[in-house]
Amino acid sequence: METDDNRCRQFFLKPTETYHRQYEALRAFFVEGRPLQEIAQQFGYQESSLRSMVCRFRAQVQTDDLHPFLFDRNSDGPQAALALLRQSRRKRRKLPTDER
């Protein structure tokens, strides 16, 4: 029995959710090596916006801050991931009395 996977393919080729669209656009750039202009057109971005997204993603990878794409599946999902992200962004101020 042959199945028609066209709708399944469309899920990846024409994502509707924001984070999914961003993920697929970044994947097309970093994994497939496609030109920004082509990717921007496919996913409905301005080329300059996509370029900024690529730069932000590179910075996130450098700091191991991969939210929203990755989160602990044992937690409460995206809400817990947001809480962890907020915690990681808080910088501890060094007080003059700190000996560390």
PDB file as gemmi writes it, atoms N, CA and C in Angstrom:
CRYST1    1.000    1.000    1.000  90.00  90.00  90.00 P 1                      
ATOM      1  N   MET A   1       0.832  -1.188   0.000  1.00  0.00           N  
ATOM      2  CA  MET A   1       0.000   0.000   0.000  1.00  0.00           C  
ATOM      3  C   MET A   1       0.878   1.253   0.000  1.00  0.00           C  
ATOM      4  N   GLU A   2       0.681   2.107  -0.957  1.00  0.00           N  
ATOM      5  CA  GLU A   2       1.458   3.333  -1.079  1.00  0.00           C  
ATOM      6  C   GLU A   2       0.707   4.477  -0.406  1.00  0.00           C  
ATOM      7  N   THR A   3       1.424   5.260   0.371  1.00  0.00           N  
ATOM      8  CA  THR A   3       0.781   6.390   1.052  1.00  0.00           C  
ATOM      9  C   THR A   3       1.181   7.694   0.391  1.00  0.00           C  
ATOM     10  N   ASP A   4       0.308   8.663   0.480  1.00  0.00           N  
ATOM     11  CA  ASP A   4       0.587   9.991  -0.048  1.00  0.00           C  
ATOM     12  C   ASP A   4       1.108  10.847   1.103  1.00  0.00           C  
ATOM     13  N   ASP A   5       2.400  11.108   1.093  1.00  0.00           N  
ATOM     14  CA  ASP A   5       3.036  11.877   2.161  1.00  0.00           C  
ATOM     15  C   ASP A   5       3.131  13.360   1.842  1.00  0.00           C  
ATOM     16  N   ASN A   6       2.366  13.836   0.893  1.00  0.00           N  
ATOM     17  CA  ASN A   6       2.440  15.242   0.503  1.00  0.00           C  
ATOM     18  C   ASN A   6       2.173  16.173   1.690  1.00  0.00           C  
ATOM     19  N   ARG A   7       1.156  15.870   2.499  1.00  0.00           N  
ATOM     20  CA  ARG A   7       0.867  16.718   3.658  1.00  0.00           C  
ATOM     21  C   ARG A   7       2.003  16.670   4.662  1.00  0.00           C  
ATOM     22  N   CYS A   8       2.630  15.524   4.801  1.00  0.00           N  
ATOM     23  CA  CYS A   8       3.780  15.410   5.707  1.00  0.00           C  
ATOM     24  C   CYS A   8       4.934  16.267   5.205  1.00  0.00           C  
ATOM     25  N   ARG A   9       5.207  16.221   3.908  1.00  0.00           N  
ATOM     26  CA  ARG A   9       6.262  17.051   3.316  1.00  0.00           C  
ATOM     27  C   ARG A   9       5.961  18.534   3.515  1.00  0.00           C  
ATOM     28  N   GLN A  10       4.702  18.908   3.331  1.00  0.00           N  
ATOM     29  CA  GLN A  10       4.309  20.311   3.483  1.00  0.00           C  
ATOM     30  C   GLN A  10       4.534  20.811   4.903  1.00  0.00           C  
ATOM     31  N   PHE A  11       4.403  19.926   5.881  1.00  0.00           N  
ATOM     32  CA  PHE A  11       4.665  20.288   7.276  1.00  0.00           C  
ATOM     33  C   PHE A  11       6.074  20.858   7.420  1.00  0.00           C  
ATOM     34  N   PHE A  12       7.046  20.266   6.737  1.00  0.00           N  
ATOM     35  CA  PHE A  12       8.430  20.711   6.808  1.00  0.00           C  
ATOM     36  C   PHE A  12       8.735  21.849   5.833  1.00  0.00           C  
ATOM     37  N   LEU A  13       8.121  21.798   4.670  1.00  0.00           N  
ATOM     38  CA  LEU A  13       8.422  22.800   3.644  1.00  0.00           C  
ATOM     39  C   LEU A  13       7.704  24.127   3.863  1.00  0.00           C  
ATOM     40  N   LYS A  14       6.539  24.086   4.470  1.00  0.00           N  
ATOM     41  CA  LYS A  14       5.756  25.312   4.696  1.00  0.00           C  
ATOM     42  C   LYS A  14       5.232  25.353   6.122  1.00  0.00           C  
ATOM     43  N   PRO A  15       6.144  25.465   7.090  1.00  0.00           N  
ATOM     44  CA  PRO A  15       5.714  25.488   8.490  1.00  0.00           C  
ATOM     45  C   PRO A  15       4.890  26.740   8.790  1.00  0.00           C  
ATOM     46  N   THR A  16       3.936  26.605   9.677  1.00  0.00           N  
ATOM     47  CA  THR A  16       3.072  27.735  10.016  1.00  0.00           C  
ATOM     48  C   THR A  16       3.390  28.336  11.379  1.00  0.00           C  
ATOM     49  N   GLU A  17       3.915  27.545  12.289  1.00  0.00           N  
ATOM     50  CA  GLU A  17       4.257  28.053  13.621  1.00  0.00           C  
ATOM     51  C   GLU A  17       5.586  28.817  13.565  1.00  0.00           C  
ATOM     52  N   THR A  18       5.680  29.881  14.343  1.00  0.00           N  
ATOM     53  CA  THR A  18       6.847  30.775  14.306  1.00  0.00           C  
ATOM     54  C   THR A  18       8.163  30.040  14.535  1.00  0.00           C  
ATOM     55  N   TYR A  19       8.264  29.303  15.652  1.00  0.00           N  
ATOM     56  CA  TYR A  19       9.536  28.642  15.962  1.00  0.00           C  
ATOM     57  C   TYR A  19       9.864  27.559  14.944  1.00  0.00           C  
ATOM     58  N   HIS A  20       8.859  26.889  14.440  1.00  0.00           N  
ATOM     59  CA  HIS A  20       9.093  25.858  13.430  1.00  0.00           C  
ATOM     60  C   HIS A  20       9.624  26.500  12.148  1.00  0.00           C  
ATOM     61  N   ARG A  21       9.036  27.621  11.761  1.00  0.00           N  
ATOM     62  CA  ARG A  21       9.490  28.344  10.565  1.00  0.00           C  
ATOM     63  C   ARG A  21      10.939  28.792  10.732  1.00  0.00           C  
ATOM     64  N   GLN A  22      11.258  29.340  11.903  1.00  0.00           N  
ATOM     65  CA  GLN A  22      12.630  29.771  12.165  1.00  0.00           C  
ATOM     66  C   GLN A  22      13.591  28.589  12.106  1.00  0.00           C  
ATOM     67  N   TYR A  23      13.199  27.491  12.717  1.00  0.00           N  
ATOM     68  CA  TYR A  23      14.030  26.293  12.728  1.00  0.00           C  
ATOM     69  C   TYR A  23      14.322  25.831  11.304  1.00  0.00           C  
ATOM     70  N   GLU A  24      13.278  25.721  10.496  1.00  0.00           N  
ATOM     71  CA  GLU A  24      13.453  25.234   9.127  1.00  0.00           C  
ATOM     72  C   GLU A  24      14.289  26.200   8.291  1.00  0.00           C  
ATOM     73  N   ALA A  25      14.118  27.496   8.503  1.00  0.00           N  
ATOM     74  CA  ALA A  25      14.907  28.484   7.761  1.00  0.00           C  
ATOM     75  C   ALA A  25      16.383  28.383   8.156  1.00  0.00           C  
ATOM     76  N   LEU A  26      16.650  28.282   9.443  1.00  0.00           N  
ATOM     77  CA  LEU A  26      18.039  28.147   9.899  1.00  0.00           C  
ATOM     78  C   LEU A  26      18.647  26.824   9.430  1.00  0.00           C  
ATOM     79  N   ARG A  27      17.861  25.789   9.454  1.00  0.00           N  
ATOM     80  CA  ARG A  27      18.334  24.485   8.979  1.00  0.00           C  
ATOM     81  C   ARG A  27      18.688  24.553   7.492  1.00  0.00           C  
ATOM     82  N   ALA A  28      17.846  25.223   6.719  1.00  0.00           N  
ATOM     83  CA  ALA A  28      18.113  25.356   5.283  1.00  0.00           C  
ATOM     84  C   ALA A  28      19.438  26.088   5.049  1.00  0.00           C  
ATOM     85  N   PHE A  29      19.735  27.063   5.894  1.00  0.00           N  
ATOM     86  CA  PHE A  29      20.978  27.818   5.738  1.00  0.00           C  
ATOM     87  C   PHE A  29      22.186  26.999   6.189  1.00  0.00           C  
ATOM     88  N   PHE A  30      22.145  26.495   7.415  1.00  0.00           N  
ATOM     89  CA  PHE A  30      23.316  25.833   7.989  1.00  0.00           C  
ATOM     90  C   PHE A  30      23.528  24.403   7.492  1.00  0.00           C  
ATOM     91  N   VAL A  31      22.470  23.669   7.249  1.00  0.00           N  
ATOM     92  CA  VAL A  31      22.614  22.266   6.855  1.00  0.00           C  
ATOM     93  C   VAL A  31      22.635  22.109   5.340  1.00  0.00           C  
ATOM     94  N   GLU A  32      21.698  22.780   4.683  1.00  0.00           N  
ATOM     95  CA  GLU A  32      21.598  22.626   3.233  1.00  0.00           C  
ATOM     96  C   GLU A  32      22.479  23.604   2.472  1.00  0.00           C  
ATOM     97  N   GLY A  33      22.948  24.658   3.150  1.00  0.00           N  
ATOM     98  CA  GLY A  33      23.835  25.630   2.508  1.00  0.00           C  
ATOM     99  C   GLY A  33      23.156  26.478   1.442  1.00  0.00           C  
ATOM    100  N   ARG A  34      21.853  26.672   1.581  1.00  0.00           N  
ATOM    101  CA  ARG A  34      21.115  27.440   0.581  1.00  0.00           C  
ATOM    102  C   ARG A  34      21.333  28.939   0.770  1.00  0.00           C  
ATOM    103  N   PRO A  35      21.195  29.720  -0.280  1.00  0.00           N  
ATOM    104  CA  PRO A  35      21.362  31.176  -0.191  1.00  0.00           C  
ATOM    105  C   PRO A  35      20.260  31.827   0.651  1.00  0.00           C  
ATOM    106  N   LEU A  36      20.636  32.883   1.381  1.00  0.00           N  
ATOM    107  CA  LEU A  36      19.685  33.589   2.233  1.00  0.00           C  
ATOM    108  C   LEU A  36      18.469  34.083   1.451  1.00  0.00           C  
ATOM    109  N   GLN A  37      18.694  34.625   0.281  1.00  0.00           N  
ATOM    110  CA  GLN A  37      17.601  35.180  -0.510  1.00  0.00           C  
ATOM    111  C   GLN A  37      16.546  34.110  -0.820  1.00  0.00           C  
ATOM    112  N   GLU A  38      17.001  32.938  -1.196  1.00  0.00           N  
ATOM    113  CA  GLU A  38      16.096  31.830  -1.524  1.00  0.00           C  
ATOM    114  C   GLU A  38      15.306  31.375  -0.295  1.00  0.00           C  
ATOM    115  N   ILE A  39      16.006  31.251   0.833  1.00  0.00           N  
ATOM    116  CA  ILE A  39      15.364  30.808   2.076  1.00  0.00           C  
ATOM    117  C   ILE A  39      14.356  31.851   2.549  1.00  0.00           C  
ATOM    118  N   ALA A  40      14.750  33.108   2.504  1.00  0.00           N  
ATOM    119  CA  ALA A  40      13.860  34.188   2.938  1.00  0.00           C  
ATOM    120  C   ALA A  40      12.574  34.168   2.131  1.00  0.00           C  
ATOM    121  N   GLN A  41      12.690  33.984   0.857  1.00  0.00           N  
ATOM    122  CA  GLN A  41      11.512  33.952  -0.009  1.00  0.00           C  
ATOM    123  C   GLN A  41      10.620  32.760   0.341  1.00  0.00           C  
ATOM    124  N   GLN A  42      11.213  31.593   0.542  1.00  0.00           N  
ATOM    125  CA  GLN A  42      10.433  30.397   0.844  1.00  0.00           C  
ATOM    126  C   GLN A  42       9.663  30.525   2.154  1.00  0.00           C  
ATOM    127  N   PHE A  43      10.305  31.096   3.175  1.00  0.00           N  
ATOM    128  CA  PHE A  43       9.691  31.118   4.498  1.00  0.00           C  
ATOM    129  C   PHE A  43       9.061  32.460   4.868  1.00  0.00           C  
ATOM    130  N   GLY A  44       9.055  33.400   3.924  1.00  0.00           N  
ATOM    131  CA  GLY A  44       8.362  34.658   4.153  1.00  0.00           C  
ATOM    132  C   GLY A  44       9.096  35.657   5.016  1.00  0.00           C  
ATOM    133  N   TYR A  45      10.415  35.675   4.940  1.00  0.00           N  
ATOM    134  CA  TYR A  45      11.221  36.635   5.696  1.00  0.00           C  
ATOM    135  C   TYR A  45      11.825  37.660   4.745  1.00  0.00           C  
ATOM    136  N   GLN A  46      12.162  38.818   5.298  1.00  0.00           N  
ATOM    137  CA  GLN A  46      13.022  39.739   4.575  1.00  0.00           C  
ATOM    138  C   GLN A  46      14.431  39.161   4.680  1.00  0.00           C  
ATOM    139  N   GLU A  47      15.236  39.335   3.649  1.00  0.00           N  
ATOM    140  CA  GLU A  47      16.590  38.783   3.688  1.00  0.00           C  
ATOM    141  C   GLU A  47      17.383  39.347   4.865  1.00  0.00           C  
ATOM    142  N   SER A  48      17.210  40.632   5.141  1.00  0.00           N  
ATOM    143  CA  SER A  48      17.932  41.260   6.263  1.00  0.00           C  
ATOM    144  C   SER A  48      17.491  40.657   7.599  1.00  0.00           C  
ATOM    145  N   SER A  49      16.225  40.343   7.742  1.00  0.00           N  
ATOM    146  CA  SER A  49      15.726  39.714   8.979  1.00  0.00           C  
ATOM    147  C   SER A  49      16.309  38.325   9.145  1.00  0.00           C  
ATOM    148  N   LEU A  50      16.380  37.585   8.058  1.00  0.00           N  
ATOM    149  CA  LEU A  50      16.949  36.247   8.113  1.00  0.00           C  
ATOM    150  C   LEU A  50      18.441  36.318   8.441  1.00  0.00           C  
ATOM    151  N   ARG A  51      19.136  37.290   7.879  1.00  0.00           N  
ATOM    152  CA  ARG A  51      20.562  37.467   8.183  1.00  0.00           C  
ATOM    153  C   ARG A  51      20.757  37.730   9.678  1.00  0.00           C  
ATOM    154  N   SER A  52      19.889  38.562  10.259  1.00  0.00           N  
ATOM    155  CA  SER A  52      19.950  38.834  11.703  1.00  0.00           C  
ATOM    156  C   SER A  52      19.672  37.574  12.509  1.00  0.00           C  
ATOM    157  N   MET A  53      18.699  36.787  12.052  1.00  0.00           N  
ATOM    158  CA  MET A  53      18.362  35.547  12.727  1.00  0.00           C  
ATOM    159  C   MET A  53      19.560  34.592  12.723  1.00  0.00           C  
ATOM    160  N   VAL A  54      20.258  34.520  11.606  1.00  0.00           N  
ATOM    161  CA  VAL A  54      21.451  33.676  11.502  1.00  0.00           C  
ATOM    162  C   VAL A  54      22.518  34.147  12.483  1.00  0.00           C  
ATOM    163  N   CYS A  55      22.736  35.446  12.561  1.00  0.00           N  
ATOM    164  CA  CYS A  55      23.735  35.996  13.491  1.00  0.00           C  
ATOM    165  C   CYS A  55      23.365  35.711  14.946  1.00  0.00           C  
ATOM    166  N   ARG A  56      22.086  35.898  15.282  1.00  0.00           N  
ATOM    167  CA  ARG A  56      21.627  35.624  16.649  1.00  0.00           C  
ATOM    168  C   ARG A  56      21.787  34.143  16.986  1.00  0.00           C  
ATOM    169  N   PHE A  57      21.469  33.279  16.028  1.00  0.00           N  
ATOM    170  CA  PHE A  57      21.593  31.846  16.278  1.00  0.00           C  
ATOM    171  C   PHE A  57      23.048  31.461  16.508  1.00  0.00           C  
ATOM    172  N   ARG A  58      23.954  32.018  15.716  1.00  0.00           N  
ATOM    173  CA  ARG A  58      25.384  31.737  15.927  1.00  0.00           C  
ATOM    174  C   ARG A  58      25.806  32.138  17.334  1.00  0.00           C  
ATOM    175  N   ALA A  59      25.341  33.307  17.782  1.00  0.00           N  
ATOM    176  CA  ALA A  59      25.678  33.773  19.129  1.00  0.00           C  
ATOM    177  C   ALA A  59      25.072  32.850  20.187  1.00  0.00           C  
ATOM    178  N   GLN A  60      23.842  32.387  19.960  1.00  0.00           N  
ATOM    179  CA  GLN A  60      23.207  31.470  20.899  1.00  0.00           C  
ATOM    180  C   GLN A  60      23.984  30.164  21.000  1.00  0.00           C  
ATOM    181  N   VAL A  61      24.449  29.657  19.887  1.00  0.00           N  
ATOM    182  CA  VAL A  61      25.215  28.410  19.889  1.00  0.00           C  
ATOM    183  C   VAL A  61      26.509  28.605  20.678  1.00  0.00           C  
ATOM    184  N   GLN A  62      27.144  29.754  20.512  1.00  0.00           N  
ATOM    185  CA  GLN A  62      28.387  30.027  21.231  1.00  0.00           C  
ATOM    186  C   GLN A  62      28.193  30.018  22.744  1.00  0.00           C  
ATOM    187  N   THR A  63      27.006  30.428  23.203  1.00  0.00           N  
ATOM    188  CA  THR A  63      26.731  30.489  24.647  1.00  0.00           C  
ATOM    189  C   THR A  63      25.864  29.330  25.135  1.00  0.00           C  
ATOM    190  N   ASP A  64      25.666  28.315  24.284  1.00  0.00           N  
ATOM    191  CA  ASP A  64      24.829  27.152  24.629  1.00  0.00           C  
ATOM    192  C   ASP A  64      23.420  27.560  25.032  1.00  0.00           C  
ATOM    193  N   ASP A  65      22.904  28.597  24.420  1.00  0.00           N  
ATOM    194  CA  ASP A  65      21.552  29.099  24.702  1.00  0.00           C  
ATOM    195  C   ASP A  65      20.680  28.794  23.492  1.00  0.00           C  
ATOM    196  N   LEU A  66      20.257  27.553  23.357  1.00  0.00           N  
ATOM    197  CA  LEU A  66      19.550  27.127  22.163  1.00  0.00           C  
ATOM    198  C   LEU A  66      18.035  27.189  22.271  1.00  0.00           C  
ATOM    199  N   HIS A  67      17.521  27.755  23.320  1.00  0.00           N  
ATOM    200  CA  HIS A  67      16.077  27.939  23.406  1.00  0.00           C  
ATOM    201  C   HIS A  67      15.668  28.861  22.267  1.00  0.00           C  
ATOM    202  N   PRO A  68      14.599  28.702  21.576  1.00  0.00           N  
ATOM    203  CA  PRO A  68      13.445  27.865  21.889  1.00  0.00           C  
ATOM    204  C   PRO A  68      13.480  26.498  21.236  1.00  0.00           C  
ATOM    205  N   PHE A  69      14.552  26.172  20.526  1.00  0.00           N  
ATOM    206  CA  PHE A  69      14.551  24.924  19.779  1.00  0.00           C  
ATOM    207  C   PHE A  69      14.729  23.695  20.653  1.00  0.00           C  
ATOM    208  N   LEU A  70      15.459  23.839  21.732  1.00  0.00           N  
ATOM    209  CA  LEU A  70      15.710  22.692  22.599  1.00  0.00           C  
ATOM    210  C   LEU A  70      15.266  23.006  24.011  1.00  0.00           C  
ATOM    211  N   PHE A  71      14.632  22.060  24.646  1.00  0.00           N  
ATOM    212  CA  PHE A  71      14.285  22.196  26.044  1.00  0.00           C  
ATOM    213  C   PHE A  71      14.238  20.818  26.675  1.00  0.00           C  
ATOM    214  N   ASP A  72      14.305  20.784  27.984  1.00  0.00           N  
ATOM    215  CA  ASP A  72      14.312  19.532  28.728  1.00  0.00           C  
ATOM    216  C   ASP A  72      12.937  18.876  28.637  1.00  0.00           C  
ATOM    217  N   ARG A  73      12.857  17.747  27.989  1.00  0.00           N  
ATOM    218  CA  ARG A  73      11.577  17.070  27.806  1.00  0.00           C  
ATOM    219  C   ARG A  73      11.023  16.536  29.128  1.00  0.00           C  
ATOM    220  N   ASN A  74      11.863  16.425  30.158  1.00  0.00           N  
ATOM    221  CA  ASN A  74      11.388  15.946  31.456  1.00  0.00           C  
ATOM    222  C   ASN A  74      10.791  17.080  32.286  1.00  0.00           C  
ATOM    223  N   SER A  75      10.930  18.290  31.815  1.00  0.00           N  
ATOM    224  CA  SER A  75      10.395  19.437  32.535  1.00  0.00           C  
ATOM    225  C   SER A  75       8.953  19.682  32.108  1.00  0.00           C  
ATOM    226  N   ASP A  76       8.476  20.841  32.387  1.00  0.00           N  
ATOM    227  CA  ASP A  76       7.102  21.187  32.032  1.00  0.00           C  
ATOM    228  C   ASP A  76       7.010  21.793  30.643  1.00  0.00           C  
ATOM    229  N   GLY A  77       7.920  21.464  29.769  1.00  0.00           N  
ATOM    230  CA  GLY A  77       7.859  21.925  28.389  1.00  0.00           C  
ATOM    231  C   GLY A  77       8.396  23.332  28.205  1.00  0.00           C  
ATOM    232  N   PRO A  78       7.872  24.032  27.213  1.00  0.00           N  
ATOM    233  CA  PRO A  78       8.395  25.352  26.865  1.00  0.00           C  
ATOM    234  C   PRO A  78       8.349  26.365  28.000  1.00  0.00           C  
ATOM    235  N   GLN A  79       7.342  26.298  28.868  1.00  0.00           N  
ATOM    236  CA  GLN A  79       7.273  27.256  29.973  1.00  0.00           C  
ATOM    237  C   GLN A  79       8.456  27.063  30.921  1.00  0.00           C  
ATOM    238  N   ALA A  80       8.798  25.821  31.204  1.00  0.00           N  
ATOM    239  CA  ALA A  80       9.953  25.551  32.060  1.00  0.00           C  
ATOM    240  C   ALA A  80      11.233  25.981  31.371  1.00  0.00           C  
ATOM    241  N   ALA A  81      11.297  25.788  30.065  1.00  0.00           N  
ATOM    242  CA  ALA A  81      12.474  26.214  29.312  1.00  0.00           C  
ATOM    243  C   ALA A  81      12.631  27.728  29.380  1.00  0.00           C  
ATOM    244  N   LEU A  82      11.513  28.451  29.311  1.00  0.00           N  
ATOM    245  CA  LEU A  82      11.583  29.908  29.430  1.00  0.00           C  
ATOM    246  C   LEU A  82      12.110  30.319  30.797  1.00  0.00           C  
ATOM    247  N   ALA A  83      11.669  29.635  31.834  1.00  0.00           N  
ATOM    248  CA  ALA A  83      12.140  29.948  33.179  1.00  0.00           C  
ATOM    249  C   ALA A  83      13.640  29.706  33.296  1.00  0.00           C  
ATOM    250  N   LEU A  84      14.114  28.597  32.733  1.00  0.00           N  
ATOM    251  CA  LEU A  84      15.553  28.313  32.752  1.00  0.00           C  
ATOM    252  C   LEU A  84      16.328  29.352  31.960  1.00  0.00           C  
ATOM    253  N   LEU A  85      15.780  29.774  30.846  1.00  0.00           N  
ATOM    254  CA  LEU A  85      16.431  30.788  30.027  1.00  0.00           C  
ATOM    255  C   LEU A  85      16.572  32.083  30.812  1.00  0.00           C  
ATOM    256  N   ARG A  86      15.507  32.475  31.491  1.00  0.00           N  
ATOM    257  CA  ARG A  86      15.560  33.714  32.287  1.00  0.00           C  
ATOM    258  C   ARG A  86      16.611  33.603  33.380  1.00  0.00           C  
ATOM    259  N   GLN A  87      16.679  32.440  34.044  1.00  0.00           N  
ATOM    260  CA  GLN A  87      17.676  32.235  35.093  1.00  0.00           C  
ATOM    261  C   GLN A  87      19.084  32.336  34.538  1.00  0.00           C  
ATOM    262  N   SER A  88      19.320  31.734  33.381  1.00  0.00           N  
ATOM    263  CA  SER A  88      20.668  31.727  32.807  1.00  0.00           C  
ATOM    264  C   SER A  88      21.100  33.112  32.357  1.00  0.00           C  
ATOM    265  N   ARG A  89      20.138  33.964  32.050  1.00  0.00           N  
ATOM    266  CA  ARG A  89      20.481  35.315  31.594  1.00  0.00           C  
ATOM    267  C   ARG A  89      20.769  36.268  32.741  1.00  0.00           C  
ATOM    268  N   ARG A  90      20.309  35.912  33.933  1.00  0.00           N  
ATOM    269  CA  ARG A  90      20.598  36.763  35.085  1.00  0.00           C  
ATOM    270  C   ARG A  90      22.078  36.657  35.411  1.00  0.00           C  
ATOM    271  N   LYS A  91      22.685  37.779  35.559  1.00  0.00           N  
ATOM    272  CA  LYS A  91      24.103  37.775  35.905  1.00  0.00           C  
ATOM    273  C   LYS A  91      24.236  38.090  37.386  1.00  0.00           C  
ATOM    274  N   ARG A  92      25.017  37.305  38.033  1.00  0.00           N  
ATOM    275  CA  ARG A  92      25.255  37.516  39.455  1.00  0.00           C  
ATOM    276  C   ARG A  92      26.231  38.662  39.611  1.00  0.00           C  
ATOM    277  N   ARG A  93      25.805  39.652  40.349  1.00  0.00           N  
ATOM    278  CA  ARG A  93      26.696  40.788  40.599  1.00  0.00           C  
ATOM    279  C   ARG A  93      27.739  40.398  41.612  1.00  0.00           C  
ATOM    280  N   LYS A  94      28.947  40.776  41.352  1.00  0.00           N  
ATOM    281  CA  LYS A  94      30.022  40.512  42.302  1.00  0.00           C  
ATOM    282  C   LYS A  94      30.059  41.652  43.303  1.00  0.00           C  
ATOM    283  N   LEU A  95      29.851  41.297  44.540  1.00  0.00           N  
ATOM    284  CA  LEU A  95      29.869  42.301  45.597  1.00  0.00           C  
ATOM    285  C   LEU A  95      31.297  42.508  46.069  1.00  0.00           C  
ATOM    286  N   PRO A  96      31.595  43.707  46.571  1.00  0.00           N  
ATOM    287  CA  PRO A  96      32.960  43.964  47.073  1.00  0.00           C  
ATOM    288  C   PRO A  96      33.378  42.996  48.173  1.00  0.00           C  
ATOM    289  N   THR A  97      32.401  42.431  48.873  1.00  0.00           N  
ATOM    290  CA  THR A  97      32.722  41.510  49.972  1.00  0.00           C  
ATOM    291  C   THR A  97      32.934  40.083  49.502  1.00  0.00           C  
ATOM    292  N   ASP A  98      32.641  39.806  48.238  1.00  0.00           N  
ATOM    293  CA  ASP A  98      32.853  38.442  47.705  1.00  0.00           C  
ATOM    294  C   ASP A  98      34.341  38.136  47.643  1.00  0.00           C  
ATOM    295  N   GLU A  99      34.707  36.973  48.159  1.00  0.00           N  
ATOM    296  CA  GLU A  99      36.104  36.544  48.155  1.00  0.00           C  
ATOM    297  C   GLU A  99      36.406  35.630  46.967  1.00  0.00           C  
ATOM    298  N   ARG A 100      35.399  35.288  46.174  1.00  0.00           N  
ATOM    299  CA  ARG A 100      35.568  34.330  45.085  1.00  0.00           C  
ATOM    300  C   ARG A 100      36.319  34.904  43.957  1.00  0.00           C  
TER     301      ARG A 100                                                      
END                                                                             
